[in-house]
Amino acid sequence: MTDHVELIPGTLDLMVLKTLSLTPLHGVAIADRIEQVTKGVFAIGPGSLFPSLHRLTRKGWIEGEWIVLDDGRRIKTYRLTAAGRSQLTLEKRNWRTIINAMERILTEEA
């Protein structure tokens, strides 16, 4: 079993954008995909996920659409917008810069 790690502020939105860059998904599927890809390191609960989805929708980076499943249930699926794709590119570049800088700090020898 993998220990869960607390998210660094701002990382959830980035993970949601990246996840939706692959295919439209509903909320639970987004959380499941993040947990799967991170091998259980990040377990995203609804109290974190849904505020992130609302925030990203307000910013115009994702769009939601209600669909009806074969069994009659309604679910809201989300997809990345063109603005979201641009933001994802920017955020990935920023994170690479952060990761490289942290690596230099952590491997610096006294």
N, C-alpha and C positions, 0 to 999 in steps of 0.2 A: 504494500500500500504506500502511495506517495503522500508525503506531507503537503498540505495546502500552504501556499504562501500568500501573504497579504499583498494586494495589488498596489503598485506605485501609482499615485494620482495621475490621471491622464492615460493610463495604459489600457483601460477597459474600452474606451472609445476607439482607440487604435485597433485593438483586437477585433472589435465588432466590425469596423470598416474593412479590415483584411478578410474576415470571414465572409462578409457579404460580397466581396469582390469576386468570389468564386461562383456563387449561386444565390438566388433569393432564398431566404429561410424564415421560419417563424421563430418567435422568441426562445422557446425551449430548445429548438434545434440549434440555435446560435450558441446557447450556453453549453449544450452537449458537445458541439463541435470544438469549442474552445477547450473544454476539459479533455476531450480526446486528443487534440493536437498537442496540448501541453503535458500529456501523460498524467493528468490528474493534479498537476501543480496548481492550476487555477480552477476552482470550482465557483462558478458565478451563480449567485442566487437571484431570485426575482427582485429583491429589494435594491440590487445594484444594476441588474440588467435593464429593467424597464425604464428607470430614470435615464439611463444612457441612451436607449432607443428614442425616448421623447426628446432628449437634448439634440441628438444627431438629426432627428426629423426637423426640429425647429431651425437648425442651422442649414437645412436643405441638403445635407450630405447623404441622407437615405430617404426613401419613400415607403410608406406602408400601404398595403392593399388587402382588404378583407376578401377571403375566398371561402366557399362552402365545400366541405369534404363530402365524399360519397355517402357517409353516414349522417349527413345533415349538420354536423358541427361546423361552426364558423371559426376560422383562425385568421390572424393577421400576419401576412408575410411581408418581409422587408427586403428592399433591394437598394443597391448603391446607385446614386445619381452621378452624373458627369462631374458635378462639383465635389461629390464625395470621393470620386476616383482621383481628382486633382489633390484633394486634401490628404488622401492616403499616401500619395507619392511624396508630398511634403513631409508628412509625419514620419514616414519610413526613413527619409533622409535625415531628419532631426534625430531619430533614435539611433541611427548608425553613428552619428557624431557623438552622442552621449555614450554609447557603448564603447567606442574607441577611446574616448577621454577617460572613462572609468577604468578601462583595461590598463591604460598607462599609469593611472594612480595606483591601482592595486598591484601592479607588478614592479613598481619603482623600488629599487634597492637603496637602502640608506648608505 
